[in-house]
Amino acid sequence: MKIMTLQKVVKTIKKMDAETAVNESMLTDLIDHGCIPSYKHGNRTVTEFGAVVLCLNRMLGMEDSDQIPRVRTIRGAVRELKIIHPDIGIGEDQIRTAVGRGWVDTIRIGCRAYLCMQQFEEPYVRRFIDLALTAVEQKQTTSDHAAEQVGALLKKSSGVPMVKRVRHER
């Protein structure tokens, strides 16, 4: 049981994962929402390091893991993915779509979404593959609906549309 200040928790996480998006204001917000247990010691907020790791793992859908999650913003995750897995084929739009639809576990603080890089490893990466297939199906369905609507309009029409040119005299 390691009881630390929030500053020390962030420093410890950054020592293990230099690119982490975990910061003091993020932990403060999670404490304010009751996700992380803490108490005041003088004018400092202190918490147990294990409780922070457990809370982050639970919120990011990694309940079976006791490792420190590699937390990134969406843009940071894409940047890291291009380096680590250049052949994975997952872009920022796909990740934002998955986050928007709730298919990927994230921590939302303000307008920012934080996600865990372990979600791009087996077996979690299958969510993104399913998302890509669903997006293709949706585009095809939309295309089919548009073709049906144009066909219905043409069937309603009683003749051939004509365009008549009007000449202006000078």
C-alpha positions as CSV (number, residue, x, y, z in Angstrom):
1,M,0.0,0.0,0.0
2,K,1.7,3.2,-1.3
3,I,0.0,6.4,-0.1
4,M,1.2,9.3,-2.2
5,T,0.3,12.8,-3.2
6,L,-1.2,13.3,-6.7
7,Q,2.0,14.9,-7.8
8,K,4.0,11.8,-6.8
9,V,1.4,9.5,-8.4
10,V,1.8,11.3,-11.8
11,K,5.6,11.3,-11.4
12,T,5.7,7.6,-10.7
13,I,3.4,6.8,-13.7
14,K,5.6,9.0,-16.0
15,K,8.7,7.2,-14.8
16,M,7.2,3.9,-16.0
17,D,5.5,5.4,-19.2
18,A,7.1,8.7,-20.3
19,E,4.4,9.4,-23.0
20,T,1.4,9.0,-20.6
21,A,-1.4,11.5,-20.8
22,V,-2.2,11.0,-17.0
23,N,-1.8,14.4,-15.3
24,E,-2.7,15.9,-11.9
25,S,-5.8,17.7,-13.1
26,M,-7.1,14.5,-14.6
27,L,-6.7,12.7,-11.2
28,T,-8.3,15.6,-9.4
29,D,-11.3,15.4,-11.6
30,L,-11.6,11.6,-11.1
31,I,-11.4,12.2,-7.3
32,D,-14.1,14.9,-7.5
33,H,-16.4,12.4,-9.3
34,G,-15.8,9.8,-6.7
35,C,-13.8,7.4,-8.9
36,I,-10.6,7.4,-6.9
37,P,-10.7,7.3,-3.1
38,S,-8.6,10.0,-1.4
39,Y,-8.3,12.2,1.6
40,K,-6.8,15.5,2.6
41,H,-3.5,15.6,4.5
42,G,-3.1,19.3,5.4
43,N,-3.6,21.1,2.1
44,R,-2.5,18.1,0.0
45,T,-4.7,15.4,-1.5
46,V,-3.3,11.9,-1.0
47,T,-4.4,8.6,-2.4
48,E,-3.2,5.0,-2.7
49,F,-1.2,4.3,-5.9
50,G,-2.8,0.9,-6.3
51,A,-6.3,2.5,-6.2
52,V,-5.4,4.9,-9.0
53,V,-4.1,2.0,-11.2
54,L,-7.2,-0.1,-10.4
55,C,-9.6,2.8,-11.2
56,L,-7.8,3.7,-14.5
57,N,-7.9,0.0,-15.5
58,R,-11.5,-0.4,-14.6
59,M,-12.6,2.8,-16.5
60,L,-10.6,1.9,-19.6
61,G,-12.0,-1.6,-19.8
62,M,-8.9,-3.5,-18.6
63,E,-10.3,-5.1,-15.4
64,D,-8.3,-8.2,-15.8
65,S,-5.0,-6.3,-15.8
66,D,-3.0,-5.0,-12.9
67,Q,-0.5,-3.2,-15.0
68,I,-0.4,0.6,-15.3
69,P,-2.4,1.5,-18.4
70,R,-0.7,3.3,-21.2
71,V,-3.1,6.3,-21.3
72,R,-3.1,8.5,-24.4
73,T,-5.3,11.1,-26.0
74,I,-6.7,10.1,-29.4
75,R,-4.1,12.1,-31.3
76,G,-1.3,10.7,-29.1
77,A,-2.6,7.2,-29.7
78,V,-2.6,7.6,-33.5
79,R,0.9,9.0,-33.3
80,E,2.1,6.1,-31.3
81,L,0.3,3.6,-33.5
82,K,2.0,4.8,-36.6
83,I,5.3,4.0,-35.0
84,I,4.6,0.8,-33.2
85,H,2.1,-0.8,-35.6
86,P,2.5,0.9,-39.0
87,D,0.5,-1.9,-40.8
88,I,-2.5,-1.8,-38.5
89,G,-4.5,0.6,-40.7
90,I,-6.4,2.4,-37.9
91,G,-6.7,6.1,-38.3
92,E,-7.8,9.0,-36.2
93,D,-11.3,9.1,-37.8
94,Q,-11.9,5.4,-37.0
95,I,-10.8,5.9,-33.4
96,R,-13.0,9.0,-33.0
97,T,-16.0,7.1,-34.5
98,A,-15.4,4.2,-32.1
99,V,-15.2,6.6,-29.1
100,G,-18.3,8.5,-30.2
101,R,-20.4,5.4,-30.5
102,G,-19.1,4.1,-27.2
103,W,-17.4,1.0,-28.7
104,V,-14.2,1.8,-26.9
105,D,-13.8,2.4,-23.2
106,T,-12.5,5.9,-22.6
107,I,-12.2,8.5,-19.8
108,R,-13.8,11.7,-20.8
109,I,-12.6,14.8,-19.0
110,G,-13.9,18.1,-20.5
111,C,-13.8,17.8,-24.3
112,R,-10.9,15.4,-24.2
113,A,-11.1,11.6,-24.4
114,Y,-8.3,9.4,-23.0
115,L,-7.9,5.8,-24.0
116,C,-5.6,2.9,-23.3
117,M,-3.0,1.7,-25.8
118,Q,-3.6,-1.9,-24.7
119,Q,-6.8,-1.7,-26.7
120,F,-4.8,-1.8,-29.9
121,E,-3.4,-5.2,-28.9
122,E,-5.0,-8.6,-29.2
123,P,-7.9,-9.4,-28.4
124,Y,-9.1,-5.8,-27.9
125,V,-8.1,-4.6,-31.4
126,R,-11.0,-6.6,-32.9
127,R,-13.4,-3.8,-31.9
128,F,-11.7,-1.5,-34.5
129,I,-11.8,-4.2,-37.2
130,D,-15.5,-4.7,-36.5
131,L,-15.9,-0.9,-36.7
132,A,-14.2,-0.8,-40.1
133,L,-16.6,-3.5,-41.5
134,T,-19.6,-1.7,-40.0
135,A,-18.6,1.6,-41.6
136,V,-18.3,0.0,-45.1
137,E,-21.7,-1.6,-44.6
138,Q,-23.2,1.7,-43.6
139,K,-21.8,3.4,-46.7
140,Q,-23.2,0.7,-48.9
141,T,-26.6,1.0,-47.3
142,T,-26.6,4.8,-47.7
143,S,-25.6,4.4,-51.4
144,D,-28.4,1.8,-51.9
145,H,-31.0,4.2,-50.3
146,A,-29.9,7.1,-52.5
147,A,-30.2,4.9,-55.7
148,E,-33.7,3.8,-54.6
149,Q,-34.8,7.4,-54.0
150,V,-33.6,8.5,-57.4
151,G,-35.3,5.5,-59.0
152,A,-38.6,6.4,-57.2
153,L,-38.4,10.0,-58.4
154,L,-37.8,8.9,-62.0
155,K,-40.8,6.5,-61.8
156,K,-43.1,9.3,-60.6
157,S,-42.0,11.5,-63.5
158,S,-44.5,11.4,-66.4
159,G,-42.2,12.3,-69.2
160,V,-38.7,13.3,-70.3
161,P,-37.5,16.5,-68.6
162,M,-36.7,19.2,-71.1
163,V,-34.7,22.3,-70.8
164,K,-35.7,25.3,-72.8
165,R,-33.2,28.0,-73.6
166,V,-34.4,31.6,-73.4
167,R,-32.5,34.1,-75.6
168,H,-32.3,37.6,-74.5
169,E,-32.3,40.3,-77.2
170,R,-29.9,43.2,-76.9
